[in-house]
Amino acid sequence: MVPPPPPPLCTWPPGSGPPRFVCYCEREGSGDGDQGGFNLYVTDGSALWSTCFSPDSLAALKARFGLSGTEDIVTRFRAACQQHTVTVSMQEDQASLTLSGGPSAPAFDLARVPGPEAASRLQMLTLGLAERVCGLEKQLAAVAGTAASPRKSPRSAGPQFFLPESDPQRGGPGPGVRRRCPGESLINPGFKSKKPAGGVNFDDL
Protein backbone atom coordinates (compact mmCIF):
# COMPACT_ATOMS: atom_id res chain seq x y z
CA MET A 1 0.00 0.00 0.00
CA VAL A 2 1.40 3.39 -1.00
CA PRO A 3 1.64 5.73 2.02
CA PRO A 4 -0.26 9.02 1.75
CA PRO A 5 1.78 12.07 0.78
CA PRO A 6 2.96 14.28 3.62
CA PRO A 7 0.94 17.42 4.37
CA PRO A 8 1.87 20.22 1.97
CA LEU A 9 3.86 23.21 3.13
CA CYS A 10 5.66 26.16 1.61
CA THR A 11 7.71 29.17 2.61
CA TRP A 12 6.71 32.78 2.11
CA PRO A 13 7.65 34.97 0.40
CA PRO A 14 8.87 32.84 -2.52
CA GLY A 15 12.05 33.65 -4.35
CA SER A 16 15.76 33.71 -3.63
CA GLY A 17 15.49 35.87 -0.52
CA PRO A 18 15.22 34.45 3.01
CA PRO A 19 11.71 33.29 3.90
CA ARG A 20 9.80 34.95 6.68
CA PHE A 21 7.05 32.40 7.26
CA VAL A 22 6.27 28.71 6.85
CA CYS A 23 2.71 27.90 5.76
CA TYR A 24 1.36 24.39 6.22
CA CYS A 25 -1.83 22.44 6.79
CA GLU A 26 -2.60 19.72 9.27
CA ARG A 27 -5.48 17.40 9.94
CA GLU A 28 -7.02 17.46 13.39
CA GLY A 29 -8.60 14.59 15.30
CA SER A 30 -8.91 10.98 14.25
CA GLY A 31 -11.58 11.33 11.57
CA ASP A 32 -10.92 10.41 7.97
CA GLY A 33 -11.81 12.42 4.88
CA ASP A 34 -14.64 14.91 5.43
CA GLN A 35 -15.19 13.72 9.01
CA GLY A 36 -11.79 14.89 10.24
CA GLY A 37 -10.83 18.36 11.37
CA PHE A 38 -8.49 20.56 9.42
CA ASN A 39 -6.48 23.73 10.01
CA LEU A 40 -4.02 25.96 8.18
CA TYR A 41 -1.01 27.29 10.04
CA VAL A 42 1.50 30.09 9.57
CA THR A 43 4.65 30.40 11.66
CA ASP A 44 7.73 32.58 11.73
CA GLY A 45 9.63 30.02 13.82
CA SER A 46 8.66 31.44 17.19
CA ALA A 47 4.97 32.38 16.98
CA LEU A 48 2.17 30.35 15.41
CA TRP A 49 -1.13 31.35 13.81
CA SER A 50 -4.01 28.97 13.06
CA THR A 51 -7.40 29.05 11.33
CA CYS A 52 -8.89 27.33 14.41
CA PHE A 53 -11.73 25.82 12.41
CA SER A 54 -14.72 24.46 14.28
CA PRO A 55 -17.00 21.91 12.58
CA ASP A 56 -19.53 24.67 11.87
CA SER A 57 -17.02 27.19 10.52
CA LEU A 58 -15.38 24.53 8.34
CA ALA A 59 -18.77 23.54 6.90
CA ALA A 60 -19.55 27.21 6.23
CA LEU A 61 -16.19 27.61 4.46
CA LYS A 62 -16.88 24.63 2.20
CA ALA A 63 -20.29 26.02 1.27
CA ARG A 64 -18.88 29.49 0.66
CA PHE A 65 -16.23 28.38 -1.83
CA GLY A 66 -18.12 25.40 -3.25
CA LEU A 67 -15.76 22.80 -1.80
CA SER A 68 -17.02 19.24 -1.44
CA GLY A 69 -14.79 18.23 1.43
CA THR A 70 -11.67 18.80 3.46
CA GLU A 71 -9.54 17.08 0.82
CA ASP A 72 -10.51 19.79 -1.68
CA ILE A 73 -9.02 22.41 0.61
CA VAL A 74 -5.82 20.36 0.97
CA THR A 75 -5.63 19.98 -2.81
CA ARG A 76 -6.09 23.72 -3.35
CA PHE A 77 -3.46 24.50 -0.75
CA ARG A 78 -0.98 21.99 -2.23
CA ALA A 79 -1.47 23.43 -5.73
CA ALA A 80 -0.99 26.98 -4.43
CA CYS A 81 2.24 25.94 -2.68
CA GLN A 82 3.59 24.34 -5.86
CA GLN A 83 2.62 27.36 -7.98
CA HIS A 84 3.92 29.88 -5.40
CA THR A 85 0.54 31.61 -5.23
CA VAL A 86 0.20 31.63 -1.43
CA THR A 87 0.04 35.13 0.06
CA VAL A 88 0.47 35.97 3.74
CA SER A 89 -0.29 39.27 5.42
CA MET A 90 0.15 40.09 9.11
CA GLN A 91 -1.91 42.50 11.18
CA GLU A 92 -1.12 42.75 14.89
CA ASP A 93 -1.97 39.36 16.41
CA GLN A 94 -3.82 38.11 13.34
CA ALA A 95 -2.72 36.75 10.00
CA SER A 96 -4.39 36.31 6.65
CA LEU A 97 -3.59 33.59 4.12
CA THR A 98 -4.86 33.73 0.53
CA LEU A 99 -4.72 30.99 -2.11
CA SER A 100 -4.55 32.61 -5.54
CA GLY A 101 -4.23 31.11 -9.00
CA GLY A 102 -7.65 29.42 -9.22
CA PRO A 103 -11.20 30.30 -10.24
CA SER A 104 -11.62 31.74 -6.76
CA ALA A 105 -9.12 33.01 -4.22
CA PRO A 106 -10.06 31.65 -0.79
CA ALA A 107 -8.83 33.84 2.05
CA PHE A 108 -8.41 32.51 5.58
CA ASP A 109 -8.15 34.44 8.83
CA LEU A 110 -5.72 33.01 11.36
CA ALA A 111 -5.56 33.74 15.08
CA ARG A 112 -2.44 33.56 17.19
CA VAL A 113 -2.04 30.26 19.03
CA PRO A 114 -1.30 30.50 22.80
CA GLY A 115 2.31 29.92 23.84
CA PRO A 116 2.18 26.37 25.33
CA GLU A 117 0.13 24.95 22.46
CA ALA A 118 2.25 26.80 19.90
CA ALA A 119 5.48 25.35 21.38
CA SER A 120 4.10 21.80 21.16
CA ARG A 121 2.96 22.22 17.56
CA LEU A 122 6.20 23.87 16.48
CA GLN A 123 8.10 20.95 18.01
CA MET A 124 6.00 18.52 15.98
CA LEU A 125 6.63 20.60 12.86
CA THR A 126 10.39 20.60 13.43
CA LEU A 127 10.54 16.84 13.96
CA GLY A 128 8.37 16.25 10.90
CA LEU A 129 10.62 18.42 8.74
CA ALA A 130 13.71 16.60 10.03
CA GLU A 131 12.11 13.27 9.10
CA ARG A 132 11.39 14.56 5.59
CA VAL A 133 14.97 15.74 5.15
CA CYS A 134 16.38 12.39 6.30
CA GLY A 135 14.09 10.56 3.89
CA LEU A 136 15.15 12.76 0.99
CA GLU A 137 18.83 12.28 1.81
CA LYS A 138 18.37 8.49 1.75
CA GLN A 139 16.66 8.70 -1.63
CA LEU A 140 19.44 10.90 -3.04
CA ALA A 141 22.10 8.53 -1.70
CA ALA A 142 20.35 5.56 -3.33
CA VAL A 143 20.11 7.37 -6.66
CA ALA A 144 23.75 8.44 -6.49
CA GLY A 145 24.85 4.88 -5.71
CA THR A 146 22.89 3.50 -8.66
CA ALA A 147 24.37 6.10 -11.02
CA ALA A 148 27.94 5.43 -9.81
CA SER A 149 27.81 1.62 -10.13
CA PRO A 150 29.38 0.36 -13.42
CA ARG A 151 27.04 -1.26 -15.86
CA LYS A 152 28.09 -4.51 -17.54
CA SER A 153 27.92 -4.52 -21.29
CA PRO A 154 25.79 -7.35 -22.72
CA ARG A 155 28.55 -8.03 -25.26
CA SER A 156 30.98 -9.09 -22.52
CA ALA A 157 28.88 -12.13 -21.58
CA GLY A 158 29.27 -15.48 -23.34
CA PRO A 159 32.11 -16.91 -25.44
CA GLN A 160 33.92 -14.74 -27.91
CA PHE A 161 34.33 -15.84 -31.52
CA PHE A 162 37.03 -14.41 -33.75
CA LEU A 163 37.56 -14.78 -37.48
CA PRO A 164 41.12 -15.57 -38.67
CA GLU A 165 43.09 -12.51 -39.52
CA SER A 166 43.92 -11.99 -43.15
CA ASP A 167 47.50 -12.25 -44.36
CA PRO A 168 48.36 -9.02 -46.19
CA GLN A 169 51.30 -10.68 -48.05
CA ARG A 170 49.19 -13.42 -49.62
CA GLY A 171 45.98 -11.46 -49.88
CA GLY A 172 44.05 -14.34 -48.34
CA PRO A 173 43.23 -15.88 -45.00
CA GLY A 174 45.85 -16.04 -42.29
CA PRO A 175 47.66 -19.06 -40.87
CA GLY A 176 44.44 -20.45 -39.48
CA VAL A 177 43.43 -21.64 -43.00
CA ARG A 178 45.63 -24.25 -44.80
CA ARG A 179 46.40 -23.65 -48.49
CA ARG A 180 45.59 -26.40 -50.98
CA CYS A 181 48.60 -27.93 -52.75
CA PRO A 182 48.64 -28.28 -56.56
CA GLY A 183 46.90 -31.47 -57.70
CA GLU A 184 45.27 -32.03 -54.30
CA SER A 185 41.81 -33.52 -54.38
CA LEU A 186 39.00 -31.14 -53.54
CA ILE A 187 36.84 -33.97 -52.18
CA ASN A 188 39.53 -35.62 -50.05
CA PRO A 189 41.97 -33.00 -48.87
CA GLY A 190 45.48 -34.38 -48.33
CA PHE A 191 45.27 -36.84 -51.28
CA LYS A 192 46.29 -36.10 -54.81
CA SER A 193 43.79 -36.51 -57.57
CA LYS A 194 44.37 -39.81 -59.47
CA LYS A 195 43.19 -38.48 -62.80
CA PRO A 196 43.54 -34.93 -63.86
CA ALA A 197 40.31 -33.32 -64.80
CA GLY A 198 39.77 -33.06 -68.51
CA GLY A 199 37.25 -31.61 -70.88
CA VAL A 200 34.73 -33.34 -73.12
CA ASN A 201 36.15 -35.08 -76.23
CA PHE A 202 33.70 -34.50 -79.00
CA ASP A 203 35.44 -37.11 -81.22
CA ASP A 204 34.18 -39.94 -78.96
CA LEU A 205 30.55 -38.86 -79.43
C-alpha atoms as an extended CHARMM CRD file, in Angstrom:
* protein
*
       205  EXT
         1         1  MET       CA              0.0000000000        0.0000000000        0.0000000000  PROA      1               0.0000000000
         2         2  VAL       CA              1.4020000000        3.3900000000       -1.0020000000  PROA      2               0.0000000000
         3         3  PRO       CA              1.6450000000        5.7290000000        2.0200000000  PROA      3               0.0000000000
         4         4  PRO       CA             -0.2600000000        9.0170000000        1.7460000000  PROA      4               0.0000000000
         5         5  PRO       CA              1.7770000000       12.0690000000        0.7760000000  PROA      5               0.0000000000
         6         6  PRO       CA              2.9570000000       14.2840000000        3.6210000000  PROA      6               0.0000000000
         7         7  PRO       CA              0.9410000000       17.4230000000        4.3740000000  PROA      7               0.0000000000
         8         8  PRO       CA              1.8650000000       20.2200000000        1.9660000000  PROA      8               0.0000000000
         9         9  LEU       CA              3.8580000000       23.2050000000        3.1320000000  PROA      9               0.0000000000
        10        10  CYS       CA              5.6640000000       26.1580000000        1.6120000000  PROA      10              0.0000000000
        11        11  THR       CA              7.7130000000       29.1700000000        2.6140000000  PROA      11              0.0000000000
        12        12  TRP       CA              6.7090000000       32.7770000000        2.1050000000  PROA      12              0.0000000000
        13        13  PRO       CA              7.6550000000       34.9720000000        0.4020000000  PROA      13              0.0000000000
        14        14  PRO       CA              8.8650000000       32.8360000000       -2.5160000000  PROA      14              0.0000000000
        15        15  GLY       CA             12.0540000000       33.6520000000       -4.3510000000  PROA      15              0.0000000000
        16        16  SER       CA             15.7590000000       33.7110000000       -3.6290000000  PROA      16              0.0000000000
        17        17  GLY       CA             15.4860000000       35.8660000000       -0.5150000000  PROA      17              0.0000000000
        18        18  PRO       CA             15.2230000000       34.4510000000        3.0070000000  PROA      18              0.0000000000
        19        19  PRO       CA             11.7100000000       33.2860000000        3.8980000000  PROA      19              0.0000000000
        20        20  ARG       CA              9.8050000000       34.9510000000        6.6760000000  PROA      20              0.0000000000
        21        21  PHE       CA              7.0470000000       32.3950000000        7.2560000000  PROA      21              0.0000000000
        22        22  VAL       CA              6.2660000000       28.7050000000        6.8500000000  PROA      22              0.0000000000
        23        23  CYS       CA              2.7140000000       27.9000000000        5.7570000000  PROA      23              0.0000000000
        24        24  TYR       CA              1.3610000000       24.3890000000        6.2150000000  PROA      24              0.0000000000
        25        25  CYS       CA             -1.8300000000       22.4390000000        6.7860000000  PROA      25              0.0000000000
        26        26  GLU       CA             -2.6000000000       19.7180000000        9.2700000000  PROA      26              0.0000000000
        27        27  ARG       CA             -5.4820000000       17.3990000000        9.9430000000  PROA      27              0.0000000000
        28        28  GLU       CA             -7.0210000000       17.4600000000       13.3880000000  PROA      28              0.0000000000
        29        29  GLY       CA             -8.6020000000       14.5940000000       15.3000000000  PROA      29              0.0000000000
        30        30  SER       CA             -8.9120000000       10.9760000000       14.2490000000  PROA      30              0.0000000000
        31        31  GLY       CA            -11.5790000000       11.3340000000       11.5700000000  PROA      31              0.0000000000
        32        32  ASP       CA            -10.9160000000       10.4120000000        7.9660000000  PROA      32              0.0000000000
        33        33  GLY       CA            -11.8130000000       12.4210000000        4.8840000000  PROA      33              0.0000000000
        34        34  ASP       CA            -14.6420000000       14.9090000000        5.4330000000  PROA      34              0.0000000000
        35        35  GLN       CA            -15.1850000000       13.7150000000        9.0150000000  PROA      35              0.0000000000
        36        36  GLY       CA            -11.7910000000       14.8890000000       10.2370000000  PROA      36              0.0000000000
        37        37  GLY       CA            -10.8350000000       18.3640000000       11.3650000000  PROA      37              0.0000000000
        38        38  PHE       CA             -8.4850000000       20.5570000000        9.4190000000  PROA      38              0.0000000000
        39        39  ASN       CA             -6.4800000000       23.7320000000       10.0110000000  PROA      39              0.0000000000
        40        40  LEU       CA             -4.0250000000       25.9580000000        8.1820000000  PROA      40              0.0000000000
        41        41  TYR       CA             -1.0090000000       27.2910000000       10.0440000000  PROA      41              0.0000000000
        42        42  VAL       CA              1.5040000000       30.0920000000        9.5700000000  PROA      42              0.0000000000
        43        43  THR       CA              4.6540000000       30.4030000000       11.6650000000  PROA      43              0.0000000000
        44        44  ASP       CA              7.7340000000       32.5800000000       11.7260000000  PROA      44              0.0000000000
        45        45  GLY       CA              9.6310000000       30.0250000000       13.8150000000  PROA      45              0.0000000000
        46        46  SER       CA              8.6630000000       31.4420000000       17.1890000000  PROA      46              0.0000000000
        47        47  ALA       CA              4.9720000000       32.3790000000       16.9790000000  PROA      47              0.0000000000
        48        48  LEU       CA              2.1710000000       30.3460000000       15.4110000000  PROA      48              0.0000000000
        49        49  TRP       CA             -1.1330000000       31.3510000000       13.8130000000  PROA      49              0.0000000000
        50        50  SER       CA             -4.0090000000       28.9670000000       13.0580000000  PROA      50              0.0000000000
        51        51  THR       CA             -7.3970000000       29.0520000000       11.3300000000  PROA      51              0.0000000000
        52        52  CYS       CA             -8.8870000000       27.3290000000       14.4120000000  PROA      52              0.0000000000
        53        53  PHE       CA            -11.7270000000       25.8230000000       12.4150000000  PROA      53              0.0000000000
        54        54  SER       CA            -14.7200000000       24.4580000000       14.2830000000  PROA      54              0.0000000000
        55        55  PRO       CA            -17.0000000000       21.9150000000       12.5760000000  PROA      55              0.0000000000
        56        56  ASP       CA            -19.5280000000       24.6710000000       11.8680000000  PROA      56              0.0000000000
        57        57  SER       CA            -17.0150000000       27.1870000000       10.5200000000  PROA      57              0.0000000000
        58        58  LEU       CA            -15.3770000000       24.5290000000        8.3380000000  PROA      58              0.0000000000
        59        59  ALA       CA            -18.7670000000       23.5430000000        6.8980000000  PROA      59              0.0000000000
        60        60  ALA       CA            -19.5470000000       27.2050000000        6.2260000000  PROA      60              0.0000000000
        61        61  LEU       CA            -16.1880000000       27.6130000000        4.4640000000  PROA      61              0.0000000000
        62        62  LYS       CA            -16.8780000000       24.6300000000        2.2010000000  PROA      62              0.0000000000
        63        63  ALA       CA            -20.2900000000       26.0200000000        1.2740000000  PROA      63              0.0000000000
        64        64  ARG       CA            -18.8830000000       29.4940000000        0.6580000000  PROA      64              0.0000000000
        65        65  PHE       CA            -16.2310000000       28.3800000000       -1.8290000000  PROA      65              0.0000000000
        66        66  GLY       CA            -18.1240000000       25.4010000000       -3.2550000000  PROA      66              0.0000000000
        67        67  LEU       CA            -15.7560000000       22.8010000000       -1.7970000000  PROA      67              0.0000000000
        68        68  SER       CA            -17.0250000000       19.2420000000       -1.4390000000  PROA      68              0.0000000000
        69        69  GLY       CA            -14.7890000000       18.2290000000        1.4300000000  PROA      69              0.0000000000
        70        70  THR       CA            -11.6650000000       18.8040000000        3.4630000000  PROA      70              0.0000000000
        71        71  GLU       CA             -9.5450000000       17.0800000000        0.8230000000  PROA      71              0.0000000000
        72        72  ASP       CA            -10.5110000000       19.7930000000       -1.6790000000  PROA      72              0.0000000000
        73        73  ILE       CA             -9.0150000000       22.4140000000        0.6120000000  PROA      73              0.0000000000
        74        74  VAL       CA             -5.8210000000       20.3630000000        0.9730000000  PROA      74              0.0000000000
        75        75  THR       CA             -5.6350000000       19.9760000000       -2.8130000000  PROA      75              0.0000000000
        76        76  ARG       CA             -6.0950000000       23.7180000000       -3.3530000000  PROA      76              0.0000000000
        77        77  PHE       CA             -3.4650000000       24.5040000000       -0.7510000000  PROA      77              0.0000000000
        78        78  ARG       CA             -0.9840000000       21.9860000000       -2.2260000000  PROA      78              0.0000000000
        79        79  ALA       CA             -1.4690000000       23.4300000000       -5.7270000000  PROA      79              0.0000000000
        80        80  ALA       CA             -0.9950000000       26.9820000000       -4.4340000000  PROA      80              0.0000000000
        81        81  CYS       CA              2.2370000000       25.9380000000       -2.6810000000  PROA      81              0.0000000000
        82        82  GLN       CA              3.5900000000       24.3410000000       -5.8580000000  PROA      82              0.0000000000
        83        83  GLN       CA              2.6230000000       27.3610000000       -7.9800000000  PROA      83              0.0000000000
        84        84  HSD       CA              3.9190000000       29.8810000000       -5.4030000000  PROA      84              0.0000000000
        85        85  THR       CA              0.5430000000       31.6080000000       -5.2320000000  PROA      85              0.0000000000
        86        86  VAL       CA              0.1970000000       31.6330000000       -1.4320000000  PROA      86              0.0000000000
        87        87  THR       CA              0.0380000000       35.1250000000        0.0590000000  PROA      87              0.0000000000
        88        88  VAL       CA              0.4660000000       35.9710000000        3.7390000000  PROA      88              0.0000000000
        89        89  SER       CA             -0.2940000000       39.2720000000        5.4240000000  PROA      89              0.0000000000
        90        90  MET       CA              0.1490000000       40.0910000000        9.1060000000  PROA      90              0.0000000000
        91        91  GLN       CA             -1.9100000000       42.5040000000       11.1760000000  PROA      91              0.0000000000
        92        92  GLU       CA             -1.1170000000       42.7530000000       14.8920000000  PROA      92              0.0000000000
        93        93  ASP       CA             -1.9750000000       39.3590000000       16.4110000000  PROA      93              0.0000000000
        94        94  GLN       CA             -3.8240000000       38.1090000000       13.3400000000  PROA      94              0.0000000000
        95        95  ALA       CA             -2.7170000000       36.7480000000       10.0050000000  PROA      95              0.0000000000
        96        96  SER       CA             -4.3900000000       36.3070000000        6.6470000000  PROA      96              0.0000000000
        97        97  LEU       CA             -3.5850000000       33.5850000000        4.1180000000  PROA      97              0.0000000000
        98        98  THR       CA             -4.8640000000       33.7280000000        0.5260000000  PROA      98              0.0000000000
        99        99  LEU       CA             -4.7190000000       30.9870000000       -2.1140000000  PROA      99              0.0000000000
       100       100  SER       CA             -4.5540000000       32.6050000000       -5.5350000000  PROA      100             0.0000000000
       101       101  GLY       CA             -4.2260000000       31.1080000000       -8.9970000000  PROA      101             0.0000000000
       102       102  GLY       CA             -7.6480000000       29.4220000000       -9.2180000000  PROA      102             0.0000000000
       103       103  PRO       CA            -11.2020000000       30.3030000000      -10.2390000000  PROA      103             0.0000000000
       104       104  SER       CA            -11.6220000000       31.7440000000       -6.7600000000  PROA      104             0.0000000000
       105       105  ALA       CA             -9.1180000000       33.0050000000       -4.2190000000  PROA      105             0.0000000000
       106       106  PRO       CA            -10.0550000000       31.6510000000       -0.7900000000  PROA      106             0.0000000000
       107       107  ALA       CA             -8.8270000000       33.8400000000        2.0480000000  PROA      107             0.0000000000
       108       108  PHE       CA             -8.4110000000       32.5140000000        5.5750000000  PROA      108             0.0000000000
       109       109  ASP       CA             -8.1520000000       34.4430000000        8.8270000000  PROA      109             0.0000000000
       110       110  LEU       CA             -5.7190000000       33.0060000000       11.3560000000  PROA      110             0.0000000000
       111       111  ALA       CA             -5.5610000000       33.7440000000       15.0830000000  PROA      111             0.0000000000
       112       112  ARG       CA             -2.4350000000       33.5640000000       17.1930000000  PROA      112             0.0000000000
       113       113  VAL       CA             -2.0430000000       30.2580000000       19.0330000000  PROA      113             0.0000000000
       114       114  PRO       CA             -1.2970000000       30.4970000000       22.8010000000  PROA      114             0.0000000000
       115       115  GLY       CA              2.3060000000       29.9150000000       23.8350000000  PROA      115             0.0000000000
       116       116  PRO       CA              2.1790000000       26.3700000000       25.3310000000  PROA      116             0.0000000000
       117       117  GLU       CA              0.1330000000       24.9460000000       22.4570000000  PROA      117             0.0000000000
       118       118  ALA       CA              2.2530000000       26.7990000000       19.9040000000  PROA      118             0.0000000000
       119       119  ALA       CA              5.4780000000       25.3490000000       21.3760000000  PROA      119             0.0000000000
       120       120  SER       CA              4.1010000000       21.8040000000       21.1610000000  PROA      120             0.0000000000
       121       121  ARG       CA              2.9560000000       22.2170000000       17.5570000000  PROA      121             0.0000000000
       122       122  LEU       CA              6.2010000000       23.8700000000       16.4850000000  PROA      122             0.0000000000
       123       123  GLN       CA              8.1000000000       20.9510000000       18.0090000000  PROA      123             0.0000000000
       124       124  MET       CA              6.0030000000       18.5230000000       15.9820000000  PROA      124             0.0000000000
       125       125  LEU       CA              6.6270000000       20.6020000000       12.8600000000  PROA      125             0.0000000000
       126       126  THR       CA             10.3930000000       20.6000000000       13.4330000000  PROA      126             0.0000000000
       127       127  LEU       CA             10.5370000000       16.8420000000       13.9570000000  PROA      127             0.0000000000
       128       128  GLY       CA              8.3710000000       16.2490000000       10.9000000000  PROA      128             0.0000000000
       129       129  LEU       CA             10.6190000000       18.4210000000        8.7390000000  PROA      129             0.0000000000
       130       130  ALA       CA             13.7050000000       16.6040000000       10.0310000000  PROA      130             0.0000000000
       131       131  GLU       CA             12.1090000000       13.2660000000        9.1000000000  PROA      131             0.0000000000
       132       132  ARG       CA             11.3870000000       14.5580000000        5.5920000000  PROA      132             0.0000000000
       133       133  VAL       CA             14.9690000000       15.7400000000        5.1460000000  PROA      133             0.0000000000
       134       134  CYS       CA             16.3840000000       12.3890000000        6.3000000000  PROA      134             0.0000000000
       135       135  GLY       CA             14.0900000000       10.5570000000        3.8880000000  PROA      135             0.0000000000
       136       136  LEU       CA             15.1470000000       12.7630000000        0.9870000000  PROA      136             0.0000000000
       137       137  GLU       CA             18.8300000000       12.2770000000        1.8140000000  PROA      137             0.0000000000
       138       138  LYS       CA             18.3740000000        8.4890000000        1.7540000000  PROA      138             0.0000000000
       139       139  GLN       CA             16.6600000000        8.7040000000       -1.6260000000  PROA      139             0.0000000000
       140       140  LEU       CA             19.4390000000       10.8970000000       -3.0380000000  PROA      140             0.0000000000
       141       141  ALA       CA             22.0970000000        8.5250000000       -1.7020000000  PROA      141             0.0000000000
       142       142  ALA       CA             20.3520000000        5.5610000000       -3.3260000000  PROA      142             0.0000000000
       143       143  VAL       CA             20.1080000000        7.3740000000       -6.6610000000  PROA      143             0.0000000000
       144       144  ALA       CA             23.7490000000        8.4410000000       -6.4950000000  PROA      144             0.0000000000
       145       145  GLY       CA             24.8450000000        4.8760000000       -5.7130000000  PROA      145             0.0000000000
       146       146  THR       CA             22.8890000000        3.5040000000       -8.6580000000  PROA      146             0.0000000000
       147       147  ALA       CA             24.3710000000        6.0960000000      -11.0210000000  PROA      147             0.0000000000
       148       148  ALA       CA             27.9410000000        5.4350000000       -9.8090000000  PROA      148             0.0000000000
       149       149  SER       CA             27.8100000000        1.6200000000      -10.1310000000  PROA      149             0.0000000000
       150       150  PRO       CA             29.3800000000        0.3620000000      -13.4180000000  PROA      150             0.0000000000
       151       151  ARG       CA             27.0440000000       -1.2640000000      -15.8560000000  PROA      151             0.0000000000
       152       152  LYS       CA             28.0900000000       -4.5080000000      -17.5400000000  PROA      152             0.0000000000
       153       153  SER       CA             27.9200000000       -4.5230000000      -21.2940000000  PROA      153             0.0000000000
       154       154  PRO       CA             25.7860000000       -7.3450000000      -22.7210000000  PROA      154             0.0000000000
       155       155  ARG       CA             28.5480000000       -8.0340000000      -25.2630000000  PROA      155             0.0000000000
       156       156  SER       CA             30.9780000000       -9.0900000000      -22.5190000000  PROA      156             0.0000000000
       157       157  ALA       CA             28.8780000000      -12.1330000000      -21.5790000000  PROA      157             0.0000000000
       158       158  GLY       CA             29.2730000000      -15.4840000000      -23.3350000000  PROA      158             0.0000000000
       159       159  PRO       CA             32.1120000000      -16.9130000000      -25.4440000000  PROA      159             0.0000000000
       160       160  GLN       CA             33.9240000000      -14.7380000000      -27.9150000000  PROA      160             0.0000000000
       161       161  PHE       CA             34.3310000000      -15.8440000000      -31.5220000000  PROA      161             0.0000000000
       162       162  PHE       CA             37.0250000000      -14.4090000000      -33.7540000000  PROA      162             0.0000000000
       163       163  LEU       CA             37.5640000000      -14.7830000000      -37.4830000000  PROA      163             0.0000000000
       164       164  PRO       CA             41.1170000000      -15.5680000000      -38.6720000000  PROA      164             0.0000000000
       165       165  GLU       CA             43.0860000000      -12.5080000000      -39.5180000000  PROA      165             0.0000000000
       166       166  SER       CA             43.9230000000      -11.9930000000      -43.1480000000  PROA      166             0.0000000000
       167       167  ASP       CA             47.4990000000      -12.2500000000      -44.3600000000  PROA      167             0.0000000000
       168       168  PRO       CA             48.3560000000       -9.0190000000      -46.1870000000  PROA      168             0.0000000000
       169       169  GLN       CA             51.3050000000      -10.6830000000      -48.0480000000  PROA      169             0.0000000000
       170       170  ARG       CA             49.1910000000      -13.4230000000      -49.6200000000  PROA      170             0.0000000000
       171       171  GLY       CA             45.9790000000      -11.4630000000      -49.8830000000  PROA      171             0.0000000000
       172       172  GLY       CA             44.0500000000      -14.3410000000      -48.3410000000  PROA      172             0.0000000000
       173       173  PRO       CA             43.2330000000      -15.8760000000      -45.0050000000  PROA      173             0.0000000000
       174       174  GLY       CA             45.8540000000      -16.0390000000      -42.2920000000  PROA      174             0.0000000000
       175       175  PRO       CA             47.6640000000      -19.0610000000      -40.8680000000  PROA      175             0.0000000000
       176       176  GLY       CA             44.4420000000      -20.4530000000      -39.4790000000  PROA      176             0.0000000000
       177       177  VAL       CA             43.4290000000      -21.6440000000      -43.0020000000  PROA      177             0.0000000000
       178       178  ARG       CA             45.6270000000      -24.2530000000      -44.8050000000  PROA      178             0.0000000000
       179       179  ARG       CA             46.3960000000      -23.6460000000      -48.4850000000  PROA      179             0.0000000000
       180       180  ARG       CA             45.5920000000      -26.4020000000      -50.9840000000  PROA      180             0.0000000000
       181       181  CYS       CA             48.5970000000      -27.9320000000      -52.7530000000  PROA      181             0.0000000000
       182       182  PRO       CA             48.6390000000      -28.2780000000      -56.5600000000  PROA      182             0.0000000000
       183       183  GLY       CA             46.9050000000      -31.4690000000      -57.6960000000  PROA      183             0.0000000000
       184       184  GLU       CA             45.2730000000      -32.0350000000      -54.3000000000  PROA      184             0.0000000000
       185       185  SER       CA             41.8120000000      -33.5220000000      -54.3810000000  PROA      185             0.0000000000
       186       186  LEU       CA             39.0020000000      -31.1450000000      -53.5390000000  PROA      186             0.0000000000
       187       187  ILE       CA             36.8440000000      -33.9730000000      -52.1840000000  PROA      187             0.0000000000
       188       188  ASN       CA             39.5350000000      -35.6250000000      -50.0450000000  PROA      188             0.0000000000
       189       189  PRO       CA             41.9720000000      -33.0040000000      -48.8670000000  PROA      189             0.0000000000
       190       190  GLY       CA             45.4820000000      -34.3780000000      -48.3320000000  PROA      190             0.0000000000
       191       191  PHE       CA             45.2740000000      -36.8360000000      -51.2760000000  PROA      191             0.0000000000
       192       192  LYS       CA             46.2920000000      -36.0950000000      -54.8070000000  PROA      192             0.0000000000
       193       193  SER       CA             43.7950000000      -36.5080000000      -57.5730000000  PROA      193             0.0000000000
       194       194  LYS       CA             44.3700000000      -39.8150000000      -59.4670000000  PROA      194             0.0000000000
       195       195  LYS       CA             43.1870000000      -38.4800000000      -62.7990000000  PROA      195             0.0000000000
       196       196  PRO       CA             43.5430000000      -34.9310000000      -63.8620000000  PROA      196             0.0000000000
       197       197  ALA       CA             40.3140000000      -33.3220000000      -64.7990000000  PROA      197             0.0000000000
       198       198  GLY       CA             39.7700000000      -33.0570000000      -68.5150000000  PROA      198             0.0000000000
       199       199  GLY       CA             37.2550000000      -31.6060000000      -70.8800000000  PROA      199             0.0000000000
       200       200  VAL       CA             34.7270000000      -33.3370000000      -73.1190000000  PROA      200             0.0000000000
       201       201  ASN       CA             36.1520000000      -35.0850000000      -76.2250000000  PROA      201             0.0000000000
       202       202  PHE       CA             33.6970000000      -34.5010000000      -79.0000000000  PROA      202             0.0000000000
       203       203  ASP       CA             35.4400000000      -37.1100000000      -81.2230000000  PROA      203             0.0000000000
       204       204  ASP       CA             34.1770000000      -39.9440000000      -78.9610000000  PROA      204             0.0000000000
       205       205  LEU       CA             30.5540000000      -38.8600000000      -79.4320000000  PROA      205             0.0000000000
